[in-house]
Amino acid sequence: WPVHGHAGSANEMRRLRCPLALVLLLASVGAAASVPSAPTLDQEPFDPAGRVTIVNYWATWCAPCRAEMPILDAFYRKHRAQGLAMVAVSLDDGASRAKLREVTGAFAFPVARIADVKMPRKDIPRALPVTRIYDRSGKLIYASKGDGQSTIDAATLERVVSPLLARH
């Protein structure tokens, strides 16, 4: 390890950087969330088995979340007959089913509350919105930044999801 005041050789720095990159890569793969299991607001089980799946994490107080929901809804309506599943998981703390239905009633995709979702705590996003896309086997293929500002757009959905839907 470099000592304070000693920058170390270029070889030492390269040796440190490579394992660090590997650790970060493995951590991101290990952190790959699985498709959550949850009853929807209507108490129906969300079962995306064998389908390409979009999981969108959002909250009623999140303006970027609310802005992207019509885009997600239009994409879902267009592609659900091709084997697309989607659920929007609300991270609202203590929000009633009635309140969430009021906000999402116009959308075709099901909604679940985070309190009802079975998933490891570490997989719950820390900033919203977050959209995760899984292939038919349940493998995480895409995850949005989750930086509290970025939203998913129709072009990204087409680029990521459409090829997955084409594979059977």
C-alpha positions, 0 to 999 in steps of 0.5 A, a space after each residue: 500500500 502506498 505510504 502517506 507522502 509516497 505516491 507509489 510506482 505505476 505498477 503498484 497503482 495498476 495492481 491496486 486498480 485491477 482488483 478494485 475494478 474486479 471487486 466493483 464488478 462482482 459487487 454489481 453482479 452480486 447486487 443484481 436484484 431478482 424479480 420481486 414477488 408481490 401481491 398487487 393492489 387488487 391482491 392478485 399475485 404478480 407472477 411474471 414467470 417466463 415473461 420479459 419483466 419491467 419492475 418500476 420503483 416509484 413514489 407518489 411524491 416523486 415528480 420524475 416517477 410520475 412523469 415516466 409512468 405514462 411512457 411505461 404504460 404506453 409501452 406496456 399496453 403496446 407489448 403485453 400481448 408479446 409476453 411483457 409483464 410489468 409491475 410498479 412498486 410504490 415505495 410510499 411509506 404507509 400509503 393506502 391501497 386506495 391512495 395508490 389506486 387513485 394515482 395509478 388507476 388510469 394505467 394498465 400495469 399492476 401496482 404493488 406496495 413495497 410493504 407487500 413485496 418479498 425481496 432483500 432489503 439491499 435490493 430496494 432502491 435508495 433513490 427514485 425512480 428506478 426501472 429494472 428489466 429482466 429477461 424471460 429467465 429472470 436475469 437482470 438485463 438493465 437497471 436505470 441509474 436511480 439517481 433521483 432525476 433520470 427517467 426511462 424513455 420510450 427509446 430505451 425501452 424499445 432498445 432494451 425490451 424489444 430484442 428480449 421479447 423477440 427471443 422465445 
